[in-house]
Amino acid sequence: MAVPRIGERYRGPEGHSGYLLRQTWRVLLGAMEAALREHGISGAQYGALSVLARDPGISSADLARAINTTPQAMTGVVAALEREGLVVRAPHPTHGRIITLELTAAGRRRLEAANPAVRRLEAVLEEGLSAEEVTAIKEWLVAAARRLGDSDRATWEER
């Protein structure tokens, strides 16, 4: 039997929430990678640039947490961005062992050039939804992440 198309059987409304979230996430990742390719950056690099635009001067470890990746993976992302001249490292002003990250002017330009492609993908995600529905979905996603992130395995097993 062939795998059902998206929207059918377990890949549709009768599917489990976690599975459907992962399905959507994987499709979104592929679409983002394709959209960002013309800008010469990956989805992870876009995420890093986007966070650095909002939180300049954070550490690589904090950046990894902000874009939901490992510190090891972030090391590679930051190294690539640094080679491209999109970010610079600087010592933390008070903590000698912490290295902070900042966008360069080139990094800001690359981010600004890529933003419309990502906003178009988000518009496709939100198509047909009212502003209130989009807000409700975002609130649910945040609450779900908090519930799962704030609880431990024992809590999951109790349910």
C-alpha positions as CSV (number, residue, x, y, z in Angstrom):
1,M,0.0,0.0,0.0
2,A,1.3,3.5,-0.9
3,V,1.9,6.1,1.7
4,P,-1.2,8.4,2.0
5,R,-1.0,11.9,0.6
6,I,-0.8,14.8,3.0
7,G,-4.4,15.3,4.3
8,E,-5.4,11.6,4.0
9,R,-5.8,9.0,6.8
10,Y,-3.1,9.4,9.4
11,R,-1.6,12.3,7.5
12,G,-4.8,14.2,7.8
13,P,-7.2,15.4,10.6
14,E,-7.4,11.9,12.0
15,G,-3.7,11.8,12.6
16,H,-2.0,12.4,15.9
17,S,-1.1,16.0,16.8
18,G,2.6,15.3,17.3
19,Y,2.8,13.5,13.9
20,L,1.0,16.3,12.1
21,L,3.2,18.9,13.7
22,R,6.3,17.0,12.6
23,Q,4.8,16.6,9.1
24,T,4.2,20.3,8.8
25,W,7.6,21.2,10.3
26,R,9.4,18.9,7.8
27,V,7.5,20.4,4.8
28,L,8.2,23.9,6.1
29,L,11.9,23.1,6.5
30,G,12.1,22.0,2.9
31,A,10.3,25.0,1.7
32,M,12.5,27.3,3.7
33,E,15.7,25.7,2.5
34,A,14.5,26.1,-1.1
35,A,13.4,29.7,-0.5
36,L,16.6,30.7,1.3
37,R,19.0,29.0,-1.2
38,E,18.8,32.0,-3.5
39,H,20.1,34.1,-0.6
40,G,23.0,31.8,0.1
41,I,21.9,30.8,3.6
42,S,20.3,27.8,5.2
43,G,17.3,27.7,7.5
44,A,19.5,27.4,10.5
45,Q,21.7,30.3,9.4
46,Y,18.5,32.4,8.7
47,G,17.3,31.5,12.2
48,A,20.6,32.6,13.7
49,L,20.7,35.9,11.8
50,S,17.1,36.6,12.8
51,V,17.7,36.0,16.5
52,L,21.0,38.1,16.4
53,A,19.0,41.0,14.9
54,R,16.7,40.9,17.9
55,D,19.2,39.9,20.6
56,P,22.6,41.2,19.6
57,G,25.5,40.2,21.7
58,I,24.2,36.8,22.9
59,S,26.5,33.8,23.2
60,S,26.6,30.9,20.8
61,A,25.1,28.7,23.5
62,D,22.2,31.1,24.0
63,L,21.8,31.3,20.2
64,A,21.6,27.5,20.0
65,R,18.8,27.5,22.6
66,A,17.0,30.3,20.9
67,I,16.8,28.4,17.6
68,N,16.3,25.0,19.1
69,T,19.5,23.3,18.1
70,T,22.5,21.9,19.9
71,P,25.6,24.0,20.8
72,Q,27.6,21.6,18.6
73,A,25.4,22.3,15.5
74,M,25.5,26.0,16.3
75,T,29.3,26.0,16.2
76,G,29.1,25.0,12.6
77,V,26.4,27.5,11.8
78,V,28.3,30.4,13.4
79,A,31.6,29.4,11.7
80,A,29.9,29.4,8.3
81,L,28.3,32.8,9.0
82,E,31.6,34.2,10.2
83,R,33.4,32.9,7.1
84,E,30.8,34.7,5.0
85,G,31.4,37.9,7.0
86,L,27.8,37.9,8.3
87,V,28.6,37.8,12.0
88,V,31.5,38.7,14.2
89,R,32.6,37.3,17.6
90,A,33.6,39.6,20.4
91,P,34.6,38.9,24.0
92,H,31.8,39.5,26.6
93,P,32.3,42.8,28.4
94,T,32.4,41.2,31.8
95,H,32.7,37.4,31.5
96,G,36.1,36.5,30.1
97,R,35.2,33.0,28.9
98,I,32.0,34.0,27.0
99,I,32.2,35.1,23.4
100,T,29.3,37.2,22.1
101,L,28.0,37.4,18.5
102,E,26.9,40.4,16.5
103,L,25.5,40.8,13.0
104,T,27.7,42.7,10.6
105,A,26.3,45.2,8.1
106,A,26.5,42.4,5.5
107,G,24.7,40.0,7.8
108,R,21.9,42.5,8.3
109,R,21.6,43.1,4.6
110,R,21.4,39.3,3.9
111,L,18.8,38.9,6.6
112,E,16.7,41.8,5.2
113,A,17.0,40.3,1.7
114,A,15.8,36.9,2.9
115,N,13.0,38.1,5.1
116,P,10.4,38.5,2.3
117,A,10.9,34.9,1.2
118,V,10.2,33.7,4.8
119,R,7.2,36.0,5.2
120,R,5.7,34.6,2.0
121,L,6.0,31.1,3.5
122,E,4.4,32.3,6.7
123,A,1.6,33.8,4.6
124,V,1.0,30.4,2.9
125,L,0.9,28.8,6.4
126,E,-1.7,31.3,7.6
127,E,-3.8,31.4,4.4
128,G,-7.5,31.3,5.0
129,L,-7.2,32.0,8.7
130,S,-8.4,35.2,10.5
131,A,-6.0,37.2,12.6
132,E,-7.7,35.8,15.7
133,E,-7.2,32.3,14.5
134,V,-3.5,32.9,13.8
135,T,-3.2,34.4,17.3
136,A,-4.9,31.4,18.8
137,I,-2.7,28.9,16.9
138,K,0.4,30.8,18.0
139,E,-0.7,30.9,21.6
140,W,-1.5,27.1,21.4
141,L,2.0,26.4,20.0
142,V,3.7,28.4,22.7
143,A,1.6,26.8,25.4
144,A,2.2,23.3,24.1
145,A,6.0,23.9,24.0
146,R,5.9,25.3,27.5
147,R,3.9,22.3,28.8
148,L,6.2,19.8,27.2
149,G,9.4,21.8,28.1
150,D,8.4,22.5,31.7
151,S,7.4,18.9,32.5
152,D,9.4,15.8,32.9
153,R,9.0,12.3,31.6
154,A,7.2,11.2,34.7
155,T,4.5,13.8,34.1
156,W,4.0,12.5,30.5
157,E,3.8,8.9,31.7
158,E,1.1,9.8,34.3
159,R,-1.3,11.0,31.6
